[in-house]
Amino acid sequence: MRKEGSIGPTAQKVLLLLLRGLALYLTYSPKKQFRIIKQIGAEWKNIDRRALYYAIKSLYQNQLIDERENANGTVTLRLTQNGKAKALTYNLDDIKIPVMKRWDKKWRIILFDIPEKHKKARDALARVLKNIGCRQFQKSVFVHPFECRNEIDFVIESFSMRPYVRFIVADSIDNELHLKKYFDLL
């Protein structure tokens, strides 16, 4: 028996699929958009229809999604703020920065200055950045060589720390040799 407010694996998958739809909306790269569409399509096919019905009903009852009826008779499901937060908790452990086939010789630098009143979020953000493969360069500065803007935006949004975080793409770092060794780019 599930505790009040918890959701099953099918409902978790639905939340993550709806979140990927949000990622699709936020993605600027057509290549990444096609990859997301392909993943979404494959995942929807793997969901049992009866389980999907009950999962959507549960998500709606738990106020994690809402629906809007369209003029043509179809229904659009949308994540609520609570639904986004819940989906992000399921997805943070799975986030990965894809390795580029050929490094573009640019560094992605993530800087943050998060106030002490948000210490838990700051520590969690630093921990997630390390877990997804970013190298800590200074206390509040992390570096990665591969394209990761969408993944970093996702992490930032999951902690609601947008006002305190900056993302920079740089051509070089004056002491980058140790970073090249760390990321096996030599």
WOSUL-V151367 format. One line per field, one symbol per residue. ss: DSSP state (a for helix, b for strand, c for the rest). phi: phi as a letter, one per 30 degrees, with the letter a starting at -180 (. if undefined). burial: # if it has 9 or more other C-alpha atoms within 8 Angstrom, else .. Layout:
# WOSUL-V151367
ss->???
phi->???
burial->???
This chain:
# WOSUL-V151367
ss->ccccccccaaaaaaaaaaaaaaaaaacccaaaaaaaaaaaaaaaacccaaaaaaaaaaaaacccbbbbbcccccbbbbbcaaaaaaaaaaacccccccccccccccbbbbbbcccaaaaaaaaaaaaaaaacccbbbbccbbbbccccaaaaaaaaaacccaaabbbbbbccccccaaaaaacccc
phi->.ddeidbdddddddeddddddddddddcdeddddddddddedddddcdddddedddddddddhcbbbbddedjdbccbddedddddddddcddcdbcddddbddibcccccbbceedcedddddddddedddjdcdcbecbbbbdcebedddeeddddchcedcbbbbcbdabdbdeddddechcd
burial->......#..###.########.##..#....##..##..#..#...#...##..##.###..####...........###.###########....#........#######.#....#.##..##.###.#####...#######.#.##...####..#...#.#..#........###.....
